[in-house]
């Protein structure tokens, strides 16, 4: 008898309406009861063992990363996970299902934790731990990110809602929007917090005649950003530095751009972040904070163990209200707030498609397991923006004169 046959029978009995197919390694199958449905391939008993060891997104994620679980339609799988409402099961039915899973999983032995999984040590959001978290994410490699980002290497929400048709046009729209909101003018000194590969710093210096200090915690990012700055002939007006915002010396910037960086700060440090940026601004200076936000103020992003261990360690998108509270406590006056939730959903669809188109290059650069992580992450993030779990906001605030 096929070892997974009892589990197949229980799934059919307990879930008579199924918007999914399941195919097991030994030939047993559970067909969907609807027309269009994704197929989950349980390739090895280890997939079930992973889920028993860590129920929820972490166990499923581990199985997917190691390859014991696969799916033919990731977008469809997210719809099932987030929208399907299974019937309530009695205690007896739960026990029978659990036993069937355990019997099928037994052949998988003790599940291994994929080597990519990162468990950080030390106080959360300390300078040292934040540096390790950021480097884990970005040290996948500059060439890997270049596979799916646009030519400017802009790694944040592009703006399609102003008429842009291509990813390149939408990212240029975003860079120009930030510059306009900061009221940039020749001779101004600008700080770019979390500068990435230098796209905004270069745009601001080239188009507006400002001088820019860009800071990042990733050595690899900084190295490529400096090369790009030099190739653009902007070395006199753009400096790229590996530095933590908390450790910047006292200065007087006319404007500060923080694009896609506040998500890494965390609730425990967001007030410090706001105070530090205020102190770095001249009186009357403007801050543009562009960040992903959790739309449920009661949610805890750190509970998503798959994301925090495989994608954005310690990533902590905060509600817009928490960002604004921190800015107000620091003495900022908020002048304008704008949301771009749907724009980010479109951006992520572009990134996911571009990565898929160069999947073999991605696997050669980052390995098969890490490429699986990124294919899953880009779609999970996009699903979050599509369904209203997350959004992205630009907040323009001024230090009073």
TADAWO-V707191 format. One record per residue. RES is the residue in three letters. SS is DSSP state (alpha for helix, beta for strand, coil for the rest). PHI is phi in whole degrees, -180 to 180 (999 if undefined). NEAR is the number of other C-alpha atoms within 12 Angstrom. Layout:
RES/SS/PHI/NEAR + RES/SS/PHI/NEAR
//
This chain:
UNK/coil/999/9 + UNK/coil/-66/16 + UNK/coil/-64/25 + UNK/coil/-90/34 + UNK/alpha/-59/24 + UNK/alpha/-60/26 + UNK/alpha/-67/33 + UNK/alpha/-60/32 + UNK/alpha/-64/23 + UNK/alpha/-65/25 + UNK/alpha/-63/33 + UNK/alpha/-67/24 + UNK/alpha/-71/18 + UNK/alpha/-82/23 + UNK/coil/-124/26 + UNK/coil/-66/19 + UNK/coil/-111/21 + UNK/coil/-132/28 + UNK/coil/-88/30 + UNK/beta/-159/36 + UNK/beta/-104/33 + UNK/beta/-130/34 + UNK/beta/-124/30 + UNK/beta/-96/34 + UNK/coil/-60/28 + UNK/coil/-101/21 + UNK/coil/106/18 + UNK/coil/-65/25 + UNK/beta/-147/28 + UNK/beta/-123/33 + UNK/coil/-77/27 + UNK/coil/-73/23 + UNK/coil/-107/17 + UNK/coil/-125/14 + UNK/coil/-71/13 + UNK/coil/-86/18 + UNK/coil/-154/27 + UNK/beta/-73/29 + UNK/beta/-111/31 + UNK/beta/-95/35 + UNK/beta/-104/32 + UNK/beta/-89/39 + UNK/coil/-77/29 + UNK/coil/-147/31 + UNK/coil/-58/34 + UNK/alpha/-59/36 + UNK/alpha/-63/42 + UNK/alpha/-70/41 + UNK/alpha/-64/32 + UNK/alpha/-62/37 + UNK/alpha/-69/32 + UNK/alpha/-67/30 + UNK/alpha/-68/26 + UNK/coil/-143/21 + UNK/coil/-59/20 + UNK/coil/103/19 + UNK/alpha/-64/29 + UNK/alpha/-68/28 + UNK/alpha/-64/32 + UNK/alpha/-63/36 + UNK/alpha/-64/42 + UNK/alpha/-60/41 + UNK/alpha/-64/40 + UNK/alpha/-67/40 + UNK/alpha/-64/37 + UNK/alpha/-78/31 + UNK/coil/93/28 + UNK/coil/-78/34 + UNK/beta/-126/33 + UNK/beta/-138/31 + UNK/beta/-146/32 + UNK/coil/-87/21 + UNK/coil/-147/21 + UNK/alpha/-64/32 + UNK/alpha/-63/29 + UNK/alpha/-65/24 + UNK/alpha/-64/30 + UNK/alpha/-65/31 + UNK/alpha/-63/24 + UNK/alpha/-64/25 + UNK/alpha/-61/22 + UNK/alpha/-96/20 + UNK/alpha/-115/16 + UNK/coil/-71/17 + UNK/coil/-109/14 + UNK/coil/-68/17 + UNK/coil/-69/15 + UNK/coil/-68/11 + UNK/coil/-108/18 + UNK/coil/-72/11 + UNK/alpha/-60/10 + UNK/alpha/-63/13 + UNK/alpha/-67/18 + UNK/alpha/-64/17 + UNK/alpha/-64/15 + UNK/alpha/-63/22 + UNK/alpha/-66/26 + UNK/alpha/-61/24 + UNK/alpha/-66/20 + UNK/alpha/-65/25 + UNK/alpha/-65/34 + UNK/alpha/-62/27 + UNK/alpha/-63/25 + UNK/alpha/-69/34 + UNK/alpha/-78/32 + UNK/alpha/-57/23 + UNK/alpha/-67/20 + UNK/alpha/-77/27 + UNK/coil/68/19 + UNK/coil/-77/17 + UNK/coil/-68/25 + UNK/coil/-93/23 + UNK/coil/-87/28 + UNK/coil/-54/26 + UNK/coil/-62/15 + UNK/coil/-74/29 + UNK/coil/-67/29 + UNK/coil/-109/25 + UNK/coil/-118/24 + UNK/coil/-79/25 + UNK/coil/-115/17 + UNK/coil/89/15 + UNK/coil/-61/14 + UNK/coil/-64/26 + UNK/coil/67/31 + UNK/coil/-71/24 + UNK/alpha/-59/22 + UNK/alpha/-69/20 + UNK/alpha/-70/25 + UNK/alpha/-61/36 + UNK/alpha/-63/33 + UNK/alpha/-65/29 + UNK/alpha/-65/35 + UNK/alpha/-65/39 + UNK/alpha/-67/29 + UNK/alpha/-58/30 + UNK/alpha/-70/38 + UNK/alpha/-88/32 + UNK/coil/-79/28 + UNK/coil/-55/31 + UNK/coil/126/26 + UNK/alpha/-60/29 + UNK/alpha/-65/25 + UNK/alpha/-66/31 + UNK/alpha/-63/34 + UNK/alpha/-64/26 + UNK/coil/-65/32 + UNK/coil/-123/33 + UNK/coil/-79/33 + UNK/coil/-79/28 + UNK/coil/-62/22 + UNK/coil/-78/33 + UNK/coil/58/35 + UNK/coil/-92/39 + UNK/coil/-113/38 + UNK/coil/-162/40 + UNK/coil/-57/45 + UNK/coil/-87/44 + UNK/coil/-108/37 + UNK/coil/-95/28 + UNK/coil/-75/24 + UNK/coil/-105/18 + UNK/coil/111/16 + UNK/coil/-64/19 + UNK/coil/-106/19 + UNK/coil/-114/23 + UNK/alpha/-61/35 + UNK/alpha/-61/27 + UNK/alpha/-65/23 + UNK/alpha/-69/32 + UNK/alpha/-71/37 + UNK/alpha/-62/34 + UNK/alpha/-59/28 + UNK/alpha/-64/37 + UNK/alpha/-60/40 + UNK/alpha/-67/28 + UNK/alpha/-61/29 + UNK/alpha/-63/39 + UNK/alpha/-61/39 + UNK/alpha/-66/22 + UNK/alpha/-65/30 + UNK/coil/-86/37 + UNK/coil/54/28 + UNK/coil/-65/36 + UNK/coil/-149/21 + UNK/coil/-52/19 + UNK/coil/92/17 + UNK/coil/-73/28 + UNK/beta/-104/35 + UNK/beta/-124/46 + UNK/beta/-108/49 + UNK/beta/-111/50 + UNK/beta/-86/44 + UNK/coil/73/44 + UNK/coil/-76/45 + UNK/coil/60/45 + UNK/coil/-93/46 + UNK/coil/88/45 + UNK/alpha/-63/45 + UNK/alpha/-71/48 + UNK/alpha/-57/51 + UNK/alpha/-67/45 + UNK/alpha/-63/38 + UNK/alpha/-64/44 + UNK/alpha/-68/37 + UNK/alpha/-71/28 + UNK/alpha/-92/22 + UNK/alpha/-124/27 + UNK/coil/68/23 + UNK/coil/-99/34 + UNK/beta/-104/34 + UNK/beta/-131/40 + UNK/beta/-106/45 + UNK/beta/-106/43 + UNK/beta/-123/39 + UNK/beta/-147/41 + UNK/coil/-97/37 + UNK/coil/-100/33 + UNK/alpha/-61/29 + UNK/alpha/-64/28 + UNK/alpha/-61/39 + UNK/alpha/-60/33 + UNK/alpha/-61/25 + UNK/alpha/-70/30 + UNK/alpha/-60/38 + UNK/alpha/-64/34 + UNK/alpha/-63/21 + UNK/alpha/-64/28 + UNK/alpha/-62/32 + UNK/alpha/-64/19 + UNK/alpha/-63/14 + UNK/coil/-85/21 + UNK/coil/71/15 + UNK/coil/-115/29 + UNK/coil/-63/24 + UNK/coil/-76/20 + UNK/coil/-117/31 + UNK/beta/-127/38 + UNK/beta/-116/34 + UNK/beta/-111/41 + UNK/beta/-132/33 + UNK/beta/-84/30 + UNK/coil/-161/28 + UNK/coil/-92/32 + UNK/alpha/-57/41 + UNK/alpha/-70/30 + UNK/alpha/-108/21 + UNK/coil/-72/23 + UNK/coil/-68/14 + UNK/coil/-56/15 + UNK/coil/-152/22 + UNK/coil/-137/25 + UNK/beta/-96/34 + UNK/beta/-81/36 + UNK/beta/-155/45 + UNK/beta/-131/52 + UNK/beta/-108/49 + UNK/beta/-127/44 + UNK/beta/-114/43 + UNK/coil/70/33 + UNK/coil/-113/38 + UNK/alpha/-63/45 + UNK/alpha/-63/41 + UNK/alpha/-92/44 + UNK/coil/-79/40 + UNK/coil/91/34 + UNK/coil/-61/32 + UNK/coil/-71/22 + UNK/coil/-118/27 + UNK/alpha/-66/35 + UNK/alpha/-70/26 + UNK/alpha/-62/25 + UNK/alpha/-56/35 + UNK/alpha/-64/39 + UNK/alpha/-65/25 + UNK/alpha/-64/31 + UNK/alpha/-67/46 + UNK/alpha/-60/40 + UNK/alpha/-66/33 + UNK/alpha/-83/34 + UNK/beta/-93/34 + UNK/beta/-72/26 + UNK/beta/-55/23 + UNK/beta/90/24 + UNK/beta/-73/33 + UNK/beta/-109/43 + UNK/beta/-118/48 + UNK/beta/-115/49 + UNK/beta/-104/46 + UNK/beta/-114/44 + UNK/beta/-153/43 + UNK/beta/-68/43 + UNK/beta/-131/42 + UNK/beta/-80/32 + UNK/coil/-87/26 + UNK/coil/-104/19 + UNK/coil/-64/19 + UNK/coil/-91/12 + UNK/coil/-75/17 + UNK/coil/-122/22 + UNK/alpha/-61/31 + UNK/alpha/-74/24 + UNK/alpha/-76/18 + UNK/coil/-81/27 + UNK/alpha/-68/29 + UNK/alpha/-65/37 + UNK/alpha/-64/34 + UNK/alpha/-74/33 + UNK/alpha/-106/33 + UNK/alpha/-122/39 + UNK/coil/-125/38 + UNK/coil/-119/38 + UNK/coil/-55/38 + UNK/coil/64/41 + UNK/coil/-62/38 + UNK/coil/-144/40 + UNK/coil/-61/40 + UNK/coil/-105/39 + UNK/coil/-60/31 + UNK/alpha/-54/32 + UNK/alpha/-62/22 + UNK/alpha/-72/30 + UNK/alpha/-62/44 + UNK/alpha/-67/34 + UNK/alpha/-62/24 + UNK/alpha/-62/34 + UNK/alpha/-64/36 + UNK/alpha/-67/25 + UNK/alpha/-61/21 + UNK/coil/-79/27 + UNK/coil/103/25 + UNK/beta/-74/36 + UNK/beta/-109/28 + UNK/beta/-74/27 + UNK/beta/-110/22 + UNK/beta/-161/22 + UNK/beta/-134/23 + UNK/beta/-145/24 + UNK/beta/-106/26 + UNK/coil/-137/31 + UNK/alpha/-59/35 + UNK/alpha/-68/28 + UNK/alpha/-62/35 + UNK/alpha/-71/42 + UNK/alpha/-60/34 + UNK/alpha/-67/33 + UNK/alpha/-56/42 + UNK/alpha/-68/37 + UNK/alpha/-64/33 + UNK/alpha/-62/30 + UNK/alpha/-62/39 + UNK/alpha/-63/34 + UNK/alpha/-64/23 + UNK/alpha/-66/26 + UNK/alpha/-66/32 + UNK/alpha/-60/24 + UNK/alpha/-67/16 + UNK/coil/-126/23 + UNK/alpha/-63/26 + UNK/alpha/-67/18 + UNK/alpha/-65/21 + UNK/alpha/-61/31 + UNK/alpha/-66/24 + UNK/alpha/-68/18 + UNK/alpha/-82/22 + UNK/alpha/-116/26 + UNK/coil/93/22 + UNK/alpha/-66/22 + UNK/alpha/-65/29 + UNK/alpha/-67/34 + UNK/alpha/-64/34 + UNK/alpha/-61/35 + UNK/alpha/-57/41 + UNK/alpha/-72/41 + UNK/alpha/-62/37 + UNK/alpha/-69/37 + UNK/alpha/-61/35 + UNK/alpha/-61/34 + UNK/alpha/-78/33 + UNK/alpha/-64/34 + UNK/alpha/-64/37 + UNK/alpha/-61/35 + UNK/alpha/-63/34 + UNK/alpha/-62/32 + UNK/alpha/-73/30 + UNK/alpha/-65/27 + UNK/alpha/-94/20 + UNK/coil/86/22 + UNK/coil/-78/29 + UNK/beta/-137/35 + UNK/beta/-145/34 + UNK/beta/-137/43 + UNK/beta/-130/39 + UNK/beta/-106/38 + UNK/beta/-117/40 + UNK/beta/-101/37 + UNK/beta/-134/39 + UNK/beta/-120/34 + UNK/beta/-77/34 + UNK/coil/-58/21 + UNK/coil/-70/14
//
